[in-house]
Amino acid sequence: MIELADQDWNPGAYYRFRGLRLRPALDLLRAVGPLPEGSVIDLGCGGGAVGPALGQLRRHLVGVDTSPAMLSQARLTGGYDELLEQDLAEWSSSAPVAMIFSNAALHWVASHETLLPRLAALLAPGGVLAVQFPHQNNAPSHRLWRSLVDELFPGRIDPAQGPKVLLPAEYHRLLAPLGKVTLWETEYYQELAPDGEGHPVRRFTEGTYARPILNKLDSDEQAQLIRTYESVIGKAYPKGPNGTVLFPFRRLFFTLSV
């Protein structure tokens, strides 16, 4: 059962697949070229997994996140010069920054049509906005959580809530007037090992995409939803002889240089 004692993020549940979640962040960072002077902002820094890599840029490194639990974890890394507990949609800077780096965070923030131009305006000349989103909402791993909760508990989940991701062409149209845009998608074929506590895809998704859904339910309802998800997810993602599951996961990336 997922740990849902409160509404905050659970670092243990999130970092159960830490290596698989870190790889896209490193791929995004490798796509970033030279930067101007200024701070680097890890917007949605979570537990600070990307902090050591960002620290190699030798800039003043600021982590921003809404989760006290995740920020406590980030603080333990010792990699950040500042850590701020703040709504990602409201964060700003009084001085131009060299890079705003956001890995698997901004899909939880609404109104990208206004958010992204506002972030771009905070960059120094030559600065970079580098962003990665999970682009998995229509895959069975994610779609089943919503379809099952709608079936079992009609009206409990607002369809407008949840991750917000535009189409790639919409991001290009939004960002191209602001600078040089590089936009791409990668589908990672992830091998998820069994841990004896449930289907690996359920374990992967319950701490991220399914978290706000499960947080709307009481413990008995959570258990019912998880049992139902477990009963069908294996048809979309069958286990191999040793219990390992091959899990395709699509992610959308872009960099904007101003």
FENBELCOR-V244960 format. One record per backbone hydrogen bond with DSSP energy under -0.5 kcal/mol. NH is the residue of the N-H (numbers start at 1). CO is the residue of the C=O. Records with the same first field share a line. If there is no record, write none. Layout:
NH = CO  CO
//
This chain:
4 = 2
11 = 9
14 = 10
15 = 11
16 = 13
17 = 14
18 = 15
21 = 17
22 = 18
23 = 19
24 = 20
25 = 21
26 = 22
27 = 23
28 = 24
29 = 25
30 = 26
31 = 27  28
32 = 29
40 = 60
41 = 99
42 = 40  62
43 = 41  101
44 = 42  64
45 = 42  64
48 = 45
51 = 48
52 = 48
54 = 50
55 = 51
56 = 52  53
57 = 54
58 = 55
62 = 40  60
63 = 82
64 = 42
65 = 84
68 = 66
71 = 67
72 = 68
73 = 69
74 = 70
75 = 71
76 = 72
77 = 73  74
78 = 74  75
79 = 74
81 = 61
82 = 61
84 = 63
86 = 65  84
90 = 87
91 = 87
97 = 122
98 = 39
99 = 39
100 = 128
101 = 41  99
102 = 130
104 = 102  132
105 = 132
108 = 105
109 = 106
114 = 111
115 = 111
116 = 112
118 = 114
119 = 115
120 = 116
121 = 117
122 = 119
123 = 120
124 = 97
127 = 124
128 = 98
129 = 256
130 = 100  128
131 = 254
132 = 102
133 = 252
135 = 250
139 = 136
142 = 139
143 = 139
144 = 140
145 = 142
146 = 142
147 = 143
148 = 144
149 = 145
150 = 146
151 = 147
152 = 148
153 = 149
156 = 153
158 = 156
161 = 158
164 = 107
165 = 163
170 = 167
171 = 167
172 = 168
173 = 169
174 = 170
175 = 171
176 = 172
178 = 175
179 = 175  176
180 = 257
181 = 179
182 = 255
184 = 253
186 = 251
188 = 186  249
189 = 187
190 = 188  247
192 = 190  245
193 = 191
195 = 198
203 = 199
204 = 200
205 = 201
206 = 202
207 = 203
208 = 205
210 = 205
211 = 208
212 = 208
214 = 210
215 = 211
216 = 213
217 = 214
222 = 218
223 = 219
224 = 220
225 = 221
226 = 222
227 = 223
228 = 224
229 = 225
230 = 226
231 = 227
232 = 228  229
233 = 229
234 = 230
235 = 232
236 = 232  233
237 = 233
240 = 244
243 = 240
245 = 192
246 = 238
247 = 190  245
248 = 246
249 = 188
251 = 186
252 = 133
253 = 184
254 = 131
255 = 182
256 = 129
257 = 180
258 = 127  256
//
